[in-house]
Amino acid sequence: MFDLTGKTALVTGSSRGIGKGIALAFARQGADVVVNCAGNIAAAEQTADEIRALGVKALVIKADVSEPDMVKEMFAKIMAEFGKLDILVNCAGTSQDKDIFDMTKEDWDRIIKTNLTSGMLCSKAAMEIMREQKHGRIIFISSVVAERGALFGHVHYAATKAGQIGIVKSMARTAAPLGITVNAIAPGLIRTELLVQTHGVEGVEELGASIPLGLGRPEDVGAAAVYLASDEAKYVTGATLDVNGGANFR
């Protein structure tokens, strides 16, 4: 069950955190994985080494996936190396703690470009490949804030995460006749290096105490991604899978 042997997956923003958790989850199920990063090549190489240790292939590509030319070059490298792409996970993203009264147009544009435009560019490129294959899986990593709103100073971030769900619902209709499913995962608070750096160990523990199942782990999101990427999820499309430990109920 959930066997991904022989599949090739691209996980954007997978040098660390949730993206890394997804990349390793795919590798454990037998998939070859393309590790993408925008800047931290050392972390990406470390992730790739961990993937190779699981007995599958890994390819590291440094690319800003919000830039069309870099996206085009990245997908050309993937096709040259593997000759196909079965799974795309749009995980690359960033945030900024800035109140609406202090937010500039440049702040807004940067978050929109990094979190939302990147997913559109990568999905378009992936669908062009998957259309020929008549098979594919596309997954967006959204957030619980897409559904309940963000707390203090993350208006632009919440907008991008809600926008991702809108893209998923619309793109799923276009992709279905082509044999491609498009879904989203909406994680809650996940214990990552960035979360600890931002809030400190004590702050993270306080956050976890407010969630019925406590803080999640990157592996929890990875498990959800494995399901959506698998043949068992072939009849699931246009859906958003909540992975939030009970932090939000719809």
Secondary structure, DSSP 4 states (H G I P E B T S, - for coil): ----TT-EEEETT-SSHHHHHHHHHHHHTT-EEEEEESS-HHHHHHHHHHHHTTTS-EEEEE--TTSHHHHHHHHHHHHHHHS---EEEE---------TTT--HHHHHHHHIIIIIHHHHHHHHHHHHHHHHT-EEEEEE--THHHH--SSS-HHHHHHHHHHHHHHHHHHHHHGGGTEEEEEEEE--B--HHHHHHHHHHHHHHHHHTSTT--B-HHHHHHHHHHHHSGGGTT--S-EEEESTTS---
